[in-house]
Amino acid sequence: MRLLASARRFRRTKLVESVDQLEVLSKVDEESALSARFIFMTLMSAGIAILGLLLSSPAVVIGAMLLSPLMGPIIGAGFALAVGDAIELRRCSRTMLAGTLLAVAISALIVLCSPIQSVTSEIAARTRPNLFDLLVALFSALAGAYAMIRGREGTIVGVAIATALMPPLAVIGYGLATANWTVFGGSLLLFITNLMTIALSAAVMARLYGFSTQLTKKQTRLQVLGIVGAFAVLAVPLGISLKRIAWEANASRQASSIIRGAFDPKARVTQVEFDFDAKPVTITSSVLTPRFEPHAQTNVTNQLAQALGREVSVKINQYRVGTDIGAAEAAELAAAKVKAQAAATDRQVSQLVQNVALAAGLGRNDVVVDRDQQRVFARARPIDGATLAGYREIERRVAANAPGWRVEITPPLRPLPTVRFDDEDRPDTAAIDLLAWAARRVSAPIELSGSAQHVAIVRRELDRRGVSDIREVEGNSAEVHPRWAPPAED
């Protein structure tokens, strides 16, 4: 009783009496209002989010989170629930509904107009809420409510990024536009899970700081029941999500334990990956072990099927390591390093392909990548007014951002540069360099027209640059005029 009394006294003096509840409610009202600013920022945030998802660019998606104003009305709904204010709850609900519909509509419109409509990794990541999504929403809501109560609204920006409310809405728009109902349903469940978790957590934090029905006009019992009923209905998807999350978390824990028990105590389970959507449920694991266990996969499969009560498919990759102390740990670190390097390489290649495709006016599928030789090839589309020098500059700029890679962009057939000579019969080396580059990229013969002496000089310079398929045409000009040679007649 003494401890309980001390806790109540601490809450009253350190929490409730340290906050001006009416002032906080006024700020919450302002943040949750349906204004022109809210509509504009929601549209911009949704547009940026869907573009980032289609491009599979985390940086762009984070930019959308920075702009998203959705945290305001959701936290406002939590405070309205805490004080039993039905009017404020309806106002926040209207703002949330308007923001949700606008975000889904603009996202769907952009997807319908976009040539890229494939499911990217960023889209797939937002179609299945899990335990970590729930915890992120919980902690973000508590932090956001605290920031609002304590007058540290700048923290809301970080909270908005962590909770990531806008990307799921953009994915809902994507699913609607592409009629992909699996994506639509998964992202909708994720959004509702985040929304309910944030609103309820904010209500708990508000009650902790003394926000109660005494701060608002007298509420009827019917209004209170209406508020509770509305949240109960919305909480049904959250309950479904929680049930599935709990089962998956328990399955993950059991799988890790059973796999670990099937090997030597010195063995190290480096990863356990699940595909709960597959039928049967697929489990893949990698184990660093001093001794191979030939029947481990069969034994683990049988034990997991019995423990989970459903059919499972298990694949265990065993890697033998030394028996000395620390061998498994060293192997695990080495494997993690290799995996990180591979992931970094994949990101580099993806970005390089994207850059080449944009520079050459192509789709990503039109770019050829040779990972072994670290080379990238693309045949550029004709661009009005672009010269050979322009295409070479495009190739140079792309290659400058890809150290260690050889970028080759084949230009369309364009007029070749004229090679001029100075008074001492020295050729224009810049023109010869461009001529050699074009001949190597196009892999077609060229004709040189001019005086025999100057043609011989140009031919010698081209041969030094690796170009040998050259034809000569008689002429008397002091300049050498190259052109693409016509196809040889049969």
C-alpha positions in Angstrom: 0.0 0.0 0.0 2.9 2.3 0.8 4.5 1.7 -2.6 1.2 2.2 -4.3 0.7 5.5 -2.5 4.2 6.6 -3.4 3.6 5.7 -7.1 0.3 7.7 -7.1 2.0 10.7 -5.5 4.9 10.6 -8.0 2.4 10.4 -10.9 0.4 13.4 -9.5 3.4 15.6 -8.8 5.8 14.7 -11.6 3.5 13.9 -14.4 -0.1 15.2 -14.1 0.7 18.6 -12.4 3.7 19.3 -14.6 1.6 19.5 -17.7 -0.9 22.1 -18.9 -3.5 19.7 -20.3 -5.6 22.3 -21.9 -2.7 23.8 -23.8 -1.6 20.4 -25.0 -5.1 19.6 -26.2 -5.1 22.9 -28.1 -1.9 21.9 -29.9 -3.3 18.5 -30.6 -6.4 20.1 -32.2 -4.2 22.2 -34.4 -2.0 19.3 -35.6 -5.1 17.2 -36.4 -7.1 19.8 -38.4 -8.1 19.1 -42.0 -6.4 22.1 -43.6 -5.1 23.1 -47.0 -1.6 22.4 -45.7 -2.6 18.9 -44.6 -4.1 18.0 -48.0 -1.1 19.4 -49.9 1.5 17.7 -47.8 -0.4 14.4 -47.9 -0.6 14.5 -51.7 3.1 15.3 -52.0 4.1 12.7 -49.5 2.0 10.0 -51.2 3.4 10.9 -54.6 7.0 10.7 -53.4 6.3 7.5 -51.5 4.9 5.6 -54.5 7.7 6.7 -56.8 10.2 5.6 -54.2 8.5 2.2 -53.9 8.3 1.7 -57.7 12.0 2.6 -58.0 12.8 0.5 -54.9 14.7 3.5 -53.4 14.7 3.6 -49.6 16.1 7.2 -49.7 13.1 8.4 -51.6 10.7 6.5 -49.4 12.3 8.2 -46.3 11.8 11.5 -48.0 8.1 10.8 -48.2 7.9 9.9 -44.5 9.5 13.3 -43.7 6.6 15.1 -45.3 3.8 12.9 -44.1 1.4 14.7 -41.7 -0.7 11.6 -40.8 0.8 11.3 -37.3 -1.1 14.4 -36.1 -4.7 13.2 -36.5 -3.9 9.7 -35.3 -2.4 10.9 -32.1 -5.3 13.4 -31.9 -7.7 10.4 -32.0 -5.8 8.8 -29.1 -6.1 12.0 -27.0 -9.8 12.2 -27.9 -10.3 8.7 -26.7 -8.5 9.4 -23.5 -10.7 12.4 -22.6 -13.9 10.9 -24.1 -14.4 13.7 -26.6 -16.7 12.3 -29.3 -16.6 15.6 -31.3 -12.8 15.7 -31.5 -12.7 12.0 -32.3 -15.1 12.6 -35.3 -13.0 15.5 -36.4 -9.7 13.5 -36.3 -11.4 10.6 -38.0 -12.5 12.8 -40.9 -9.0 14.1 -41.2 -7.5 10.6 -41.2 -10.1 9.4 -43.7 -9.5 12.3 -46.0 -5.7 11.8 -45.9 -6.1 8.1 -46.4 -8.3 8.5 -49.5 -6.2 11.2 -51.0 -3.0 9.2 -50.5 -4.5 6.0 -52.0 -6.0 7.9 -54.9 -2.8 9.8 -55.9 -0.8 6.6 -55.5 -3.1 4.6 -57.7 -3.2 7.3 -60.3 0.6 7.5 -60.5 0.8 3.7 -60.8 -1.7 3.6 -63.6 0.3 6.2 -65.5 3.7 4.5 -64.8 5.4 2.1 -67.2 6.9 0.4 -64.1 4.3 -1.7 -62.3 6.3 -4.7 -61.0 6.3 -5.6 -57.3 9.6 -4.3 -55.9 11.3 -5.3 -52.7 10.2 -2.1 -51.1 6.6 -2.9 -52.0 6.8 -6.5 -50.8 8.2 -5.4 -47.5 5.0 -3.5 -46.7 2.5 -6.3 -47.3 2.9 -8.3 -44.2 2.8 -6.8 -40.7 5.0 -8.7 -38.2 6.0 -8.4 -34.5 8.6 -5.8 -35.2 6.2 -3.6 -37.1 3.9 -3.7 -34.1 6.6 -2.8 -31.7 7.8 0.0 -33.9 4.3 1.4 -34.0 4.0 1.0 -30.2 7.2 2.8 -29.3 6.7 5.5 -31.9 3.3 6.3 -30.6 4.5 6.5 -27.0 7.4 8.8 -28.2 5.0 10.9 -30.3 2.5 11.4 -27.5 5.3 12.2 -25.0 6.7 14.8 -27.5 3.3 16.3 -27.9 2.7 16.5 -24.2 6.1 17.8 -23.3 6.2 20.4 -26.1 8.9 18.7 -28.2 7.0 18.5 -31.4 10.2 18.3 -33.5 10.5 14.7 -32.3 7.3 14.0 -34.3 9.4 14.1 -37.5 11.6 11.2 -36.3 8.5 9.3 -35.1 6.8 9.7 -38.5 9.9 8.2 -40.1 10.0 5.3 -37.7 6.3 4.4 -38.0 6.2 4.7 -41.8 2.4 5.4 -42.2 2.6 6.8 -45.7 4.3 3.9 -47.5 1.6 1.3 -46.6 -1.0 3.7 -48.0 1.0 4.1 -51.2 1.2 0.3 -51.5 -2.6 0.1 -51.0 -2.9 2.4 -54.0 -0.5 0.2 -55.9 -2.5 -2.9 -55.1 -5.7 -1.1 -56.2 -4.3 0.1 -59.5 -2.8 -3.2 -60.4 -5.7 -5.3 -59.0 -3.2 -7.2 -56.9 -5.5 -8.0 -54.0 -2.8 -9.8 -52.0 -0.7 -6.7 -51.9 -3.8 -4.5 -51.3 -5.0 -6.6 -48.3 -1.6 -7.0 -46.7 -0.7 -3.3 -46.9 -4.2 -2.4 -45.6 -3.7 -4.7 -42.6 -0.3 -3.2 -41.9 -1.8 0.4 -42.0 -4.7 -0.5 -39.8 -2.3 -2.3 -37.4 -0.1 0.8 -37.2 -3.1 3.2 -36.9 -4.8 1.3 -34.1 -1.5 0.7 -32.2 -0.6 4.4 -32.4 -4.0 5.7 -31.4 -4.4 3.3 -28.4 -0.8 3.8 -27.2 -1.3 7.6 -27.4 -4.5 7.2 -25.4 -2.6 5.3 -22.7 0.1 7.9 -22.5 -2.4 10.7 -22.3 -4.2 9.0 -19.4 -0.9 8.5 -17.7 -0.4 12.3 -17.8 -3.9 12.9 -16.3 -5.9 13.6 -19.4 -9.5 12.6 -18.6 -13.1 13.4 -19.3 -13.0 16.3 -16.8 -11.1 18.3 -19.4 -14.0 18.3 -21.9 -17.7 19.1 -21.9 -19.9 16.5 -20.3 -20.1 13.4 -22.3 -23.2 11.2 -22.5 -23.0 7.5 -21.8 -24.1 6.9 -25.4 -21.1 9.0 -26.8 -18.7 7.0 -24.6 -20.2 3.8 -25.8 -19.9 5.0 -29.4 -16.2 5.8 -29.0 -15.5 2.4 -27.4 -17.5 0.6 -30.1 -15.8 2.4 -33.0 -12.4 1.5 -31.7 -13.5 -2.1 -30.9 -14.7 -2.5 -34.6 -11.4 -1.1 -35.9 -9.5 -3.3 -33.5 -10.7 -6.5 -35.1 -8.1 -6.4 -37.9 -5.5 -5.6 -35.2 -6.6 -8.6 -33.3 -6.3 -10.8 -36.4 -2.9 -9.4 -37.0 -1.8 -10.0 -33.4 -3.0 -13.6 -33.5 -1.0 -14.3 -36.6 2.1 -12.4 -35.3 2.0 -14.4 -32.1 1.8 -17.7 -34.0 4.7 -16.7 -36.3 6.8 -15.5 -33.4 6.2 -18.8 -31.6 7.0 -20.8 -34.7 10.2 -18.9 -35.3 11.3 -19.5 -31.7 10.5 -23.2 -31.9 12.3 -23.6 -35.2 15.4 -21.9 -34.0 15.4 -24.1 -30.8 14.8 -27.3 -32.7 17.5 -26.6 -35.3 20.0 -25.6 -32.7 19.3 -28.9 -30.7 19.9 -31.0 -33.8 23.6 -30.1 -33.9 26.7 -30.1 -31.8 26.7 -27.5 -28.9 29.7 -25.8 -30.7 27.6 -25.3 -33.8 26.3 -21.9 -34.7 22.9 -21.2 -36.4 23.6 -18.1 -38.5 20.2 -17.5 -39.9 16.7 -18.9 -40.0 14.4 -17.6 -42.7 10.7 -18.3 -43.0 8.2 -18.1 -45.8 4.8 -18.3 -44.0 2.9 -17.6 -47.2 4.2 -20.8 -48.9 2.3 -24.1 -48.7 3.8 -25.8 -46.9 5.6 -23.3 -44.7 9.2 -23.0 -45.9 12.1 -22.7 -43.4 15.7 -22.2 -44.6 18.6 -22.2 -42.3 22.4 -22.0 -42.4 24.5 -23.8 -39.7 28.2 -23.6 -39.0 29.1 -26.9 -37.5 32.3 -28.8 -36.6 30.6 -32.1 -37.7 28.1 -32.8 -40.4 24.7 -34.2 -39.3 23.4 -36.2 -42.3 19.9 -36.7 -40.8 19.5 -33.3 -39.3 17.2 -31.9 -42.0 14.8 -34.9 -41.8 14.7 -34.9 -38.0 14.1 -31.1 -37.8 11.3 -31.4 -40.4 9.5 -34.1 -38.4 9.9 -32.3 -35.1 8.7 -29.0 -36.4 5.7 -30.5 -38.2 4.7 -32.1 -34.9 5.3 -28.9 -32.8 3.5 -26.6 -35.2 0.7 -28.9 -36.1 1.1 -28.4 -39.9 3.2 -29.5 -42.8 6.6 -27.7 -43.2 9.4 -27.8 -45.7 12.9 -27.4 -44.1 16.2 -26.8 -45.9 19.4 -26.7 -43.8 22.7 -25.7 -45.3 25.6 -27.1 -43.3 29.0 -25.5 -43.4 31.9 -27.3 -41.7 34.2 -25.2 -39.5 37.0 -26.0 -37.1 36.5 -27.4 -33.6 38.7 -24.9 -31.8 37.0 -22.3 -29.6 35.9 -19.3 -31.7 36.0 -21.1 -35.1 32.2 -20.9 -35.5 32.2 -17.3 -34.4 35.0 -16.5 -36.9 33.2 -18.3 -39.7 30.0 -16.5 -38.8 31.7 -13.1 -39.0 33.3 -14.1 -42.3 29.9 -15.2 -43.7 28.2 -12.0 -42.5 31.0 -10.0 -44.2 30.6 -11.8 -47.5 26.8 -11.4 -47.3 27.2 -7.7 -46.6 29.6 -7.3 -49.5 27.3 -9.2 -51.8 24.4 -7.0 -50.8 26.5 -3.9 -51.4 27.5 -5.2 -54.8 23.8 -5.9 -55.6 22.9 -2.3 -54.7 25.8 -0.9 -56.7 24.8 -3.0 -59.8 21.2 -2.0 -59.4 22.0 1.7 -59.2 24.5 1.4 -62.1 21.8 -0.3 -64.3 19.4 2.4 -63.3 21.9 5.2 -64.3 22.7 3.6 -67.6 19.1 3.0 -68.4 18.2 6.6 -67.7 21.2 8.0 -69.6 20.6 5.8 -72.6 16.8 6.3 -72.7 16.2 2.6 -72.1 14.4 0.3 -69.7 16.3 -1.6 -67.1 15.8 -4.8 -69.0 17.6 -3.4 -72.0 20.9 -3.0 -70.0 23.3 -6.0 -70.1 25.4 -6.7 -67.1 28.5 -8.9 -67.0 29.3 -9.3 -63.3 32.3 -11.5 -63.8 34.1 -9.0 -66.0 32.4 -6.0 -64.3 31.1 -4.6 -67.6 27.8 -3.0 -68.5 26.5 -2.7 -72.0 23.6 -0.7 -73.5 22.6 0.4 -77.0 21.3 4.0 -76.7 18.2 5.2 -78.3 18.4 8.1 -80.7 18.1 11.5 -79.0 17.3 14.5 -81.1 20.3 16.8 -81.5 22.7 14.4 -79.7 26.1 14.0 -81.3 28.7 11.3 -80.9 30.5 13.6 -78.5 27.3 13.9 -76.4 26.9 10.1 -76.2 30.5 9.7 -75.2 30.1 12.3 -72.4 27.0 10.4 -71.2 29.1 7.2 -71.0 31.9 9.0 -69.2 29.6 10.5 -66.6 28.0 7.2 -65.8 31.3 5.4 -65.6 32.7 8.1 -63.2 30.1 7.1 -60.7 30.9 3.4 -61.0 34.5 2.8 -60.0 35.8 -0.6 -61.0 33.2 -1.1 -63.7 33.5 -0.7 -67.5 30.5 1.1 -69.0 30.0 0.8 -72.7 27.1 2.7 -74.3 26.7 2.1 -78.1 25.5 5.2 -79.8 23.2 5.3 -82.8 24.8 6.1 -86.2 25.7 9.7 -86.2 28.0 11.8 -88.5 31.7 11.1 -87.7 34.0 14.0 -86.8 36.2 15.6 -89.4 39.9 15.3 -88.7 41.8 18.6 -89.4 45.6 19.2 -89.5 47.7 22.1 -88.4 50.5 23.7 -90.4 52.9 21.0 -89.3 50.5 18.2 -90.5 49.7 17.2 -86.9 46.1 15.8 -86.7 43.4 16.9 -84.3 43.8 14.2 -81.6 40.5 14.9 -80.0 38.6 14.2 -83.2 40.7 11.0 -83.7 39.9 9.9 -80.1 36.1 10.4 -80.7 36.4 8.6 -84.0 38.1 5.6 -82.4 35.6 5.5 -79.6 32.6 5.5 -82.0 34.2 2.8 -84.2 34.9 0.5 -81.2 31.3 1.0 -79.8 29.5 0.5 -83.1 31.8 -2.2 -84.4 31.3 -1.1 -88.0 33.9 -0.3 -90.6 34.6 3.4 -91.5 35.8 5.1 -94.7 38.5 7.8 -94.7 38.4 10.3 -97.5 41.2 12.8 -98.1 44.8 13.2 -99.3 46.8 10.0 -99.2 49.3 11.5 -96.8 46.7 12.6 -94.3 44.6 9.5 -94.6 47.7 7.4 -93.8 48.4 9.5 -90.7 44.8 9.1 -89.4 44.8 5.4 -90.2 48.0 5.0 -88.2 46.6 6.8 -85.2 43.4 4.8 -85.3 45.3 1.6 -85.5 47.2 2.6 -82.3 43.8 3.0 -80.7 42.7 -0.5 -81.6 40.6 0.3 -84.8 41.7 -1.6 -87.8 38.6 -2.1 -89.9 39.2 1.0 -92.1 38.6 1.6 -95.8 40.2 4.4 -97.8 38.6 6.5 -100.5 40.6 8.7 -102.8 40.4 12.4 -102.3 42.3 15.7 -102.4 41.0 17.5 -99.3 43.5 18.7 -96.7 41.1 17.3 -94.1 40.1 13.7 -93.6 36.4 13.1 -93.7 35.4 9.8 -92.1 32.0 8.2 -92.6 30.4 4.9 -91.8 31.2 2.4 -94.6 28.2 0.9 -96.4 27.5 -2.9 -96.0 29.7 -5.0 -98.2 27.9 -6.4 -101.2 27.7 -10.2 -101.6 
